[in-house]
Amino acid sequence: MGDEPYFIKSCINEKMIKGIQKIFSEVADTYELVNHILTFGLDIYWRRKAARVAAKADGIYWLDVCSGTGEMAQNLSRLADEKAKIISIDFCYPMLSKALEKRNEANIFFVAAEARCLPFPDKTLDLVTISFATRNINPHKEFLSSHLREFYRVLKPGGRFVNLETSQPRLKILQKLFHFYIKLAVKPIGYLLSGSKAGYSYLSFTIPRFYSSEEFSFLLSQAGFRQVNCQKLFFGVSAIHVAVK
């Protein structure tokens, strides 16, 4: 694999793929900035924390799936052993282009592929990570579960899956406040900074509808993972899940 992304044919509904690709193509230039503003910079800390958890994995082959502009891949690269190879996968070329612009680590390799059809044989990878993208592969529960089974497939026995995603606070009052903030801020601020009304309408729709940490832990177990652990962040608005094959 060289510097330029290697494209493979998607194996899921083309209309769905093109719609989501269009959304993320529209927001690629300002995606990181908007995330930092909407989370008051907490997303930077959360990614670094998840990367430190993930970097405890043994082995050489690490995959960051739905990598976007490559923030998690960059964090992993700084923590990895010198022999480790970090593969950064996304299905949106403008996002990968932004990642390529800032790349300065020789151990990161970029691949354009869809997360449900990873271009790796069974039992190949030591680590799979995903950050703030799981809710985007969740149009319905079975679709998300098929992705989780795909992540499970490519991991070696004993390999780790680390998921960083928004979650749902357990206390109802906090959950209502969180959802109110999403409704109040995500769409207008995202649109103001990115110019994409559709992009941040979509993102504001996905966040309140994602699973609680307990529900997502159950989905990981159903996909075959064991030793599923969860660390809640900032009163439960986000969570890091770690699971083992």
Backbone as numpy.savetxt, mean C-alpha at the origin, in Angstrom:
# Nx Ny Nz CAx CAy CAz Cx Cy Cz
16.20 -6.99 -14.28 15.36 -5.79 -14.28 16.23 -4.55 -14.28
15.93 -3.60 -15.16 16.70 -2.38 -15.22 15.96 -1.22 -14.60
16.35 0.01 -15.02 15.75 1.19 -14.43 14.32 1.41 -14.90
14.00 1.04 -16.14 12.68 1.30 -16.66 11.71 0.21 -16.24
10.45 0.60 -15.92 9.47 -0.40 -15.51 9.23 -1.42 -16.60
9.00 -2.64 -16.18 8.69 -3.75 -17.09 7.19 -3.98 -17.02
6.52 -3.86 -18.17 5.07 -3.93 -18.18 4.59 -5.34 -18.48
3.59 -5.76 -17.73 2.94 -7.03 -18.02 1.45 -6.76 -18.17
0.77 -7.68 -18.82 -0.65 -7.53 -19.07 -1.45 -7.78 -17.80
-2.37 -6.88 -17.48 -3.22 -7.08 -16.32 -4.16 -8.25 -16.55
-4.52 -8.92 -15.46 -5.41 -10.06 -15.60 -6.72 -9.85 -14.88
-7.09 -8.59 -14.57 -8.41 -8.36 -14.01 -9.16 -7.38 -14.89
-10.37 -7.09 -14.53 -11.27 -6.26 -15.31 -10.59 -4.99 -15.82
-10.50 -4.86 -17.15 -9.76 -3.75 -17.74 -10.42 -2.40 -17.45
-11.75 -2.38 -17.41 -12.46 -1.13 -17.15 -12.13 -0.62 -15.75
-12.14 -1.53 -14.77 -11.80 -1.15 -13.39 -10.36 -0.66 -13.31
-9.47 -1.40 -13.95 -8.05 -1.03 -13.93 -7.85 0.37 -14.51
-8.45 0.63 -15.67 -8.25 1.92 -16.33 -8.83 3.06 -15.51
-9.96 2.81 -14.84 -10.55 3.85 -14.02 -9.66 4.24 -12.86
-9.12 3.25 -12.16 -8.27 3.54 -11.01 -6.92 4.09 -11.48
-6.41 3.56 -12.59 -5.17 4.12 -13.14 -5.33 5.59 -13.47
-6.47 5.95 -14.05 -6.72 7.35 -14.41 -6.72 8.23 -13.16
-7.37 7.75 -12.11 -7.42 8.51 -10.86 -6.02 8.78 -10.34
-5.20 7.75 -10.26 -3.86 7.93 -9.68 -2.91 8.64 -10.64
-3.18 8.57 -11.93 -2.40 9.35 -12.88 -2.64 10.84 -12.67
-3.89 11.19 -12.35 -4.24 12.59 -12.16 -3.59 13.19 -10.91
-3.38 12.36 -9.88 -2.90 12.89 -8.60 -1.42 12.63 -8.35
-0.73 12.00 -9.30 0.65 11.57 -9.06 1.58 12.71 -8.66
1.45 13.87 -9.32 2.38 14.97 -9.07 2.28 15.53 -7.66
1.09 15.48 -7.07 0.88 16.09 -5.75 0.52 15.07 -4.68
0.61 13.79 -5.01 0.12 12.74 -4.12 0.80 12.78 -2.74
2.10 12.85 -2.72 2.82 12.87 -1.44 2.49 14.13 -0.65
2.48 15.28 -1.32 2.20 16.55 -0.64 0.82 16.52 0.02
-0.18 16.07 -0.72 -1.54 16.03 -0.17 -1.62 15.08 1.02
-0.98 13.92 0.91 -0.96 12.97 2.03 -0.35 13.61 3.28
0.76 14.30 3.10 1.45 14.90 4.23 0.58 15.98 4.89
-0.11 16.77 4.06 -0.95 17.84 4.61 -2.17 17.26 5.32
-2.84 16.29 4.69 -4.06 15.73 5.27 -3.81 14.98 6.57
-2.61 14.40 6.71 -2.29 13.65 7.94 -1.42 14.45 8.89
-1.18 15.72 8.57 -0.30 16.57 9.39 1.09 15.95 9.53
1.52 15.28 8.47 2.85 14.67 8.44 2.94 13.32 9.11
1.83 12.83 9.68 1.89 11.55 10.38 2.13 10.38 9.44
1.71 10.51 8.18 1.92 9.40 7.24 3.41 9.12 7.04
4.24 10.15 7.15 5.70 9.95 7.03 6.19 9.09 8.18
5.78 9.45 9.38 6.17 8.69 10.57 5.63 7.27 10.51
4.37 7.10 10.10 3.77 5.77 10.05 4.48 4.87 9.05
4.85 5.42 7.89 5.58 4.61 6.90 6.94 4.18 7.44
7.62 5.09 8.09 8.93 4.76 8.64 8.80 3.69 9.72
7.76 3.80 10.52 7.53 2.81 11.58 7.24 1.44 10.96
6.37 1.42 9.95 6.05 0.16 9.28 7.29 -0.43 8.59
8.13 0.43 8.04 9.37 -0.04 7.40 10.30 -0.68 8.42
10.38 -0.09 9.62 11.24 -0.67 10.65 10.72 -2.04 11.07
9.41 -2.17 11.16 8.81 -3.47 11.47 9.12 -4.47 10.35
8.95 -4.04 9.11 9.16 -4.92 7.97 10.62 -5.33 7.82
11.53 -4.41 8.14 12.95 -4.67 7.93 13.51 -5.74 8.86
12.71 -6.19 9.81 13.12 -7.30 10.66 13.08 -8.63 9.92
12.51 -8.62 8.74 12.40 -9.85 7.95 13.77 -10.34 7.52
13.93 -11.64 7.48 15.15 -12.23 6.94 15.04 -12.29 5.43
16.14 -12.66 4.79 16.10 -12.91 3.37 16.54 -11.73 2.52
16.51 -11.96 1.22 17.06 -11.01 0.26 15.99 -10.30 -0.55
14.91 -10.99 -0.90 13.95 -10.47 -1.87 12.74 -9.87 -1.17
12.66 -8.55 -1.24 11.58 -7.80 -0.59 10.74 -7.11 -1.67
9.43 -7.19 -1.52 8.52 -6.59 -2.49 7.66 -5.54 -1.81
7.63 -4.33 -2.37 6.67 -3.31 -1.96 5.63 -3.21 -3.07
4.41 -3.66 -2.78 3.37 -3.74 -3.80 2.47 -2.51 -3.71
1.90 -2.11 -4.86 1.13 -0.85 -4.94 2.00 0.29 -4.40
3.21 0.36 -4.89 4.26 1.19 -4.30 4.09 2.68 -4.55
3.29 3.04 -5.55 3.05 4.46 -5.81 4.32 5.21 -6.13
4.56 6.30 -5.42 5.74 7.12 -5.66 6.98 6.61 -4.93
6.87 5.43 -4.34 8.04 4.74 -3.83 8.50 5.12 -2.44
7.66 5.74 -1.64 8.09 6.16 -0.31 8.47 4.97 0.58
7.64 3.94 0.59 7.95 2.78 1.41 9.19 2.06 0.90
9.32 1.93 -0.41 10.50 1.29 -0.99 11.78 2.02 -0.58
11.71 3.35 -0.57 12.86 4.14 -0.14 13.19 3.88 1.32
12.16 3.83 2.17 12.38 3.54 3.58 12.98 2.17 3.80
12.47 1.18 3.08 13.00 -0.18 3.18 14.46 -0.22 2.73
14.76 0.48 1.66 16.12 0.47 1.13 17.14 0.98 2.15
16.75 2.00 2.91 17.67 2.58 3.90 17.91 1.64 5.07
16.98 0.73 5.31 17.09 -0.17 6.46 17.59 -1.56 6.08
17.60 -1.86 4.79 17.89 -3.23 4.35 19.37 -3.56 4.43
19.64 -4.84 4.57 20.99 -5.35 4.43 21.50 -5.06 3.03
22.80 -4.93 2.88 23.36 -4.56 1.56 23.07 -5.58 0.49
22.74 -6.82 0.86 22.43 -7.84 -0.13 20.97 -7.83 -0.57
20.13 -7.12 0.16 18.70 -7.14 -0.12 18.37 -6.42 -1.43
17.36 -6.94 -2.09 16.85 -6.33 -3.32 15.39 -5.96 -3.06
15.06 -4.68 -3.25 13.69 -4.21 -3.03 13.04 -4.01 -4.39
11.92 -4.69 -4.60 11.18 -4.59 -5.85 9.96 -3.72 -5.60
9.84 -2.65 -6.35 8.76 -1.68 -6.19 7.78 -1.85 -7.35
6.56 -2.30 -7.02 5.56 -2.60 -8.05 4.38 -1.65 -7.95
3.94 -1.16 -9.11 2.69 -0.41 -9.19 2.14 -0.57 -10.59
0.83 -0.32 -10.75 0.23 -0.47 -12.07 0.00 0.87 -12.75
0.45 1.96 -12.11 0.23 3.30 -12.64 1.57 3.91 -13.05
1.78 4.09 -14.34 3.07 4.56 -14.83 3.44 5.95 -14.28
2.53 6.93 -14.24 2.92 8.24 -13.68 3.41 8.15 -12.24
2.81 7.26 -11.44 3.29 7.07 -10.07 4.71 6.51 -10.07
4.94 5.48 -10.87 6.29 4.90 -10.95 7.29 5.91 -11.50
6.85 6.75 -12.41 7.74 7.78 -12.96 8.20 8.74 -11.87
7.28 9.10 -10.95 7.66 9.95 -9.82 8.67 9.24 -8.93
8.47 7.93 -8.73 9.43 7.15 -7.92 10.79 7.11 -8.59
10.81 6.95 -9.91 12.07 6.89 -10.65 12.81 8.22 -10.60
12.08 9.33 -10.58 12.71 10.66 -10.55 13.59 10.85 -9.32
13.13 10.31 -8.18 13.86 10.56 -6.94 14.74 9.39 -6.54
14.80 8.37 -7.35 15.55 7.17 -6.98 17.04 7.45 -6.90
17.66 7.03 -5.79 19.12 7.10 -5.70 19.70 5.85 -5.03
18.86 4.85 -4.81 19.31 3.61 -4.22 19.44 2.54 -5.29
20.60 1.92 -5.34 20.86 0.93 -6.38 20.14 -0.39 -6.14
19.60 -0.59 -4.94 18.97 -1.88 -4.63 17.46 -1.85 -4.80
16.90 -0.79 -5.43 15.47 -0.75 -5.73 15.27 -0.99 -7.22
14.35 -1.89 -7.54 14.02 -2.22 -8.91 12.53 -1.97 -9.13
12.18 -1.37 -10.26 10.80 -0.97 -10.52 10.15 -1.87 -11.56
8.93 -2.28 -11.25 8.17 -3.16 -12.13 6.74 -2.63 -12.21
6.19 -2.53 -13.40 4.78 -2.15 -13.56 3.97 -3.43 -13.70
3.09 -3.67 -12.73 2.28 -4.88 -12.72 1.07 -4.66 -11.83
0.06 -5.48 -12.00 -1.14 -5.41 -11.17 -0.98 -6.35 -10.00
-1.40 -5.90 -8.83 -1.09 -6.61 -7.59 -1.76 -7.97 -7.47
-2.80 -8.22 -8.25 -3.48 -9.50 -8.16 -2.81 -10.57 -9.02
-1.88 -10.15 -9.88 -1.18 -11.07 -10.77 0.31 -10.76 -10.74
0.94 -11.02 -9.62 2.34 -10.67 -9.46 3.22 -11.56 -10.34
4.22 -10.97 -10.99 5.04 -11.72 -11.94 6.18 -12.49 -11.26
5.83 -13.30 -10.27 6.82 -14.09 -9.53 6.29 -15.51 -9.34
7.18 -16.49 -9.36 6.76 -17.86 -9.05 6.35 -18.00 -7.59
5.72 -19.10 -7.28 5.35 -19.40 -5.89 6.59 -19.41 -5.01
6.42 -18.99 -3.76 7.44 -19.13 -2.72 8.77 -18.49 -3.13
8.70 -17.25 -3.62 9.88 -16.54 -4.13 10.41 -15.49 -3.18
9.52 -14.80 -2.47 9.88 -13.58 -1.75 9.93 -13.79 -0.24
10.77 -12.99 0.39 10.92 -13.06 1.85 10.02 -12.07 2.57
9.61 -11.02 1.87 8.82 -9.96 2.49 7.92 -9.33 1.44
6.67 -9.05 1.81 5.76 -8.26 0.99 5.20 -7.15 1.87
5.28 -5.91 1.39 4.70 -4.78 2.11 3.71 -4.05 1.21
2.77 -3.37 1.85 1.85 -2.48 1.14 1.46 -1.38 2.11
1.43 -0.15 1.63 1.12 0.96 2.54 0.10 1.91 1.90
-0.99 2.12 2.61 -2.06 3.03 2.21 -2.55 2.76 0.78
-2.63 1.50 0.43 -3.16 1.12 -0.88 -4.13 -0.05 -0.79
-4.18 -0.71 0.36 -5.03 -1.89 0.49 -6.49 -1.53 0.26
-6.90 -0.38 0.72 -8.31 0.01 0.53 -8.63 0.25 -0.95
-7.60 0.46 -1.77 -7.83 0.67 -3.20 -7.98 -0.64 -3.98
-7.67 -1.76 -3.33 -7.90 -3.06 -3.95 -9.05 -3.76 -3.22
-10.00 -2.94 -2.76 -11.10 -3.45 -1.96 -12.46 -2.99 -2.50
-12.74 -3.19 -3.80 -14.10 -2.88 -4.26 -15.14 -3.79 -3.60
-14.70 -5.00 -3.24 -15.52 -5.90 -2.42 -14.59 -6.89 -1.74
-15.11 -7.59 -0.75 -14.28 -8.41 0.13 -13.55 -9.51 -0.62
-14.22 -10.18 -1.56 -13.57 -11.29 -2.26 -12.42 -10.79 -3.15
-12.59 -9.61 -3.71 -11.53 -9.05 -4.55 -10.29 -8.77 -3.71
-10.49 -8.18 -2.52 -9.37 -7.96 -1.61 -8.75 -9.29 -1.19
-9.58 -10.26 -0.87 -9.07 -11.56 -0.43 -8.24 -12.23 -1.50
-8.62 -12.05 -2.76 -7.84 -12.64 -3.85 -6.44 -12.03 -3.91
-6.33 -10.74 -3.60 -5.02 -10.10 -3.53 -4.21 -10.66 -2.36
-4.86 -10.80 -1.21 -4.14 -11.33 -0.05 -3.63 -12.74 -0.32
-4.43 -13.55 -1.02 -3.98 -14.90 -1.37 -2.80 -14.85 -2.35
-2.80 -13.83 -3.22 -1.68 -13.67 -4.15 -0.40 -13.29 -3.40
-0.51 -12.42 -2.42 0.65 -12.06 -1.61 1.16 -13.31 -0.86
0.23 -14.08 -0.36 0.58 -15.32 0.33 1.30 -16.28 -0.62
0.83 -16.37 -1.85 1.40 -17.30 -2.83 2.88 -17.03 -3.08
3.25 -15.75 -3.24 4.63 -15.44 -3.64 5.61 -15.46 -2.48
5.09 -15.48 -1.26 5.98 -15.52 -0.10 6.54 -16.92 0.13
7.78 -16.97 0.59 8.35 -18.22 1.04 7.73 -18.62 2.38
7.74 -19.90 2.73 7.31 -20.29 4.07 8.12 -19.53 5.12
7.44 -18.93 6.07 8.11 -18.09 7.06 8.24 -16.64 6.63
7.87 -16.34 5.36 7.92 -14.96 4.89 6.88 -14.10 5.56
7.13 -12.78 5.58 6.27 -11.85 6.32 5.53 -10.92 5.37
4.29 -10.62 5.74 3.48 -9.62 5.06 3.21 -8.49 6.04
3.52 -7.26 5.62 3.32 -6.08 6.47 2.40 -5.11 5.75
1.30 -4.79 6.39 0.26 -3.95 5.81 0.07 -2.69 6.66
0.27 -1.53 6.05 -0.01 -0.25 6.71 -1.22 0.37 6.02
-2.27 0.64 6.79 -3.49 1.16 6.16 -4.31 1.94 7.19
-5.18 2.80 6.67 -6.16 3.42 7.55 -7.04 2.33 8.15
-7.62 2.63 9.30 -8.45 1.65 9.99 -9.64 2.38 10.59
-10.31 1.73 11.52 -11.49 2.33 12.15 -11.29 2.35 13.66
-11.28 3.54 14.29 -11.17 3.58 15.75 -12.26 2.76 16.41
-11.91 2.12 17.51 -12.89 1.28 18.20 -14.00 2.12 18.85
-13.62 3.25 19.47 -14.61 4.11 20.11 -15.45 4.81 19.04
-16.76 4.71 19.16 -17.66 5.25 18.15 -17.51 6.76 17.98
-17.28 7.47 19.08 -17.14 8.92 18.98 -15.91 9.29 18.17
-14.81 8.55 18.37 -13.60 8.81 17.59 -13.80 8.43 16.13
-14.53 7.34 15.91 -14.80 6.92 14.53 -15.63 7.97 13.80
-16.63 8.53 14.48 -17.46 9.56 13.86 -16.64 10.82 13.57
-15.78 11.20 14.50 -14.92 12.37 14.28 -13.96 12.15 13.12
-13.40 10.95 13.05 -12.49 10.60 11.96 -13.22 10.68 10.62
-14.40 10.09 10.55 -15.16 10.11 9.30 -15.59 11.53 8.93
-15.92 12.33 9.94 -16.28 13.73 9.67 -15.09 14.49 9.09
-13.91 14.25 9.65 -12.71 14.91 9.12 -12.45 14.49 7.66
-12.61 13.21 7.37 -12.42 12.73 5.99 -13.38 13.45 5.06
-14.64 13.53 5.47 -15.65 14.19 4.64 -15.36 15.67 4.47
-14.91 16.30 5.55 -14.67 17.74 5.56 -13.42 18.13 4.78
-12.36 17.29 4.87 -11.04 17.73 4.40 -10.54 17.06 3.13
-10.73 15.74 3.00 -10.02 15.02 1.95 -10.39 15.50 0.56
-11.68 15.55 0.27 -12.08 15.94 -1.09 -11.75 17.39 -1.42
-12.12 18.36 -0.57 -11.81 19.76 -0.93 -10.32 20.08 -0.95
-9.58 19.63 0.05 -8.14 19.93 0.08 -7.41 19.19 -1.03
-7.77 17.91 -1.23 -7.16 17.15 -2.31 -7.41 17.77 -3.66
-8.64 18.21 -3.89 -8.99 18.86 -5.16 -8.25 20.19 -5.32
-8.18 20.97 -4.24 -7.51 22.27 -4.30 -6.05 22.12 -4.69
-5.37 21.13 -4.12 -3.93 20.97 -4.34 -3.59 20.18 -5.60
-4.46 19.24 -5.97 -4.15 18.36 -7.10 -4.90 18.73 -8.37
-6.05 19.40 -8.22 -6.90 19.69 -9.38 -7.76 18.51 -9.80
-7.70 17.42 -9.05 -8.45 16.21 -9.40 -9.63 16.03 -8.44
-10.82 16.37 -8.92 -12.01 16.17 -8.09 -12.34 14.69 -7.97
-12.23 13.95 -9.09 -12.55 12.51 -9.09 -11.60 11.75 -8.18
-10.31 12.11 -8.21 -9.30 11.39 -7.44 -9.59 11.43 -5.95
-9.87 12.60 -5.44 -10.06 12.70 -3.99 -11.50 12.44 -3.56
-12.43 12.45 -4.50 -13.76 11.91 -4.21 -13.65 10.41 -3.97
-12.87 9.76 -4.82 -12.66 8.31 -4.69 -11.95 7.98 -3.37
-10.89 8.69 -3.07 -10.12 8.40 -1.86 -10.93 8.69 -0.60
-11.73 9.75 -0.61 -12.57 10.04 0.55 -13.67 9.00 0.72
-14.03 8.34 -0.35 -15.04 7.27 -0.30 -14.46 5.99 0.31
-13.21 5.67 -0.01 -12.64 4.39 0.41 -12.27 4.35 1.89
-11.85 5.46 2.46 -11.32 5.44 3.83 -12.37 5.06 4.87
-13.56 5.67 4.90 -14.52 5.29 5.94 -15.09 3.88 5.76
-14.92 3.31 4.59 -15.50 2.00 4.29 -14.51 0.85 4.44
-13.29 1.15 4.85 -12.33 0.07 5.03 -12.58 -0.60 6.38
-11.93 -1.75 6.57 -12.22 -2.62 7.71 -11.58 -2.11 9.00
-12.14 -2.56 10.10 -11.48 -2.37 11.39 -10.25 -3.27 11.43
-9.38 -3.04 12.39 -8.16 -3.86 12.51 -8.52 -5.31 12.78
-9.58 -5.55 13.55 -9.98 -6.92 13.85 -10.53 -7.62 12.62
-11.33 -6.90 11.83 -11.88 -7.49 10.61 -10.78 -7.82 9.62
-9.80 -6.91 9.49 -8.72 -7.16 8.54 -7.83 -8.31 9.01
-7.62 -8.42 10.31 -6.86 -9.56 10.84 -7.54 -10.87 10.46
-8.87 -10.91 10.54 -9.62 -12.10 10.18 -9.45 -12.43 8.70
-9.47 -11.42 7.84 -9.28 -11.64 6.40 -7.89 -12.22 6.12
-6.88 -11.75 6.84 -5.54 -12.30 6.67 -5.50 -13.77 7.08
-6.16 -14.10 8.15 -6.21 -15.50 8.58 -6.93 -16.36 7.55
-8.00 -15.83 6.98 -8.73 -16.56 5.95 -7.88 -16.80 4.71
-6.96 -15.87 4.42 -6.09 -16.00 3.26 -4.96 -17.00 3.49
-4.84 -17.52 4.72 -3.84 -18.53 5.03 -2.74 -18.08 5.96
-2.68 -16.78 6.26 -1.61 -16.28 7.12 -1.81 -16.71 8.57
-0.69 -16.82 9.27 -0.70 -17.15 10.69 0.09 -16.07 11.44
0.03 -16.14 12.77 0.73 -15.17 13.62 0.39 -13.74 13.20
-0.88 -13.49 13.04 -1.35 -12.16 12.63 -1.36 -11.23 13.85
-0.60 -10.17 13.75 -0.53 -9.18 14.83 -0.84 -7.79 14.29
-1.37 -6.96 15.15 -1.76 -5.62 14.73 -1.27 -4.59 15.74
-0.75 -3.49 15.22 -0.36 -2.35 16.05 -1.18 -1.15 15.59
-2.05 -0.66 16.46 -2.89 0.48 16.11 -2.11 1.77 16.28
-2.42 2.74 15.40 -1.71 4.02 15.39 -2.71 5.16 15.56
-2.33 6.13 16.38 -3.10 7.37 16.57 -4.58 7.08 16.84
-4.83 6.41 17.94 -6.20 6.11 18.39 -6.95 5.18 17.45
-6.21 4.49 16.59 -6.84 3.51 15.73 -7.23 4.00 14.35
-6.83 5.21 13.96 -7.18 5.68 12.62 -6.33 4.99 11.55
-5.20 4.44 11.96 -4.37 3.63 11.07 -3.88 2.41 11.85
-3.34 1.43 11.12 -2.86 0.22 11.79 -1.80 -0.45 10.93
-0.85 -1.07 11.63 0.15 -1.92 10.96 -0.19 -3.37 11.31
-0.43 -4.15 10.28 -0.65 -5.60 10.46 0.59 -6.35 9.99
0.99 -7.32 10.76 2.10 -8.20 10.40 1.58 -9.63 10.42
1.83 -10.36 9.34 1.36 -11.75 9.26 2.46 -12.60 8.63
2.46 -13.87 8.99 3.50 -14.79 8.57 2.89 -15.93 7.76
3.59 -16.35 6.72 3.18 -17.52 5.95 3.71 -18.77 6.64
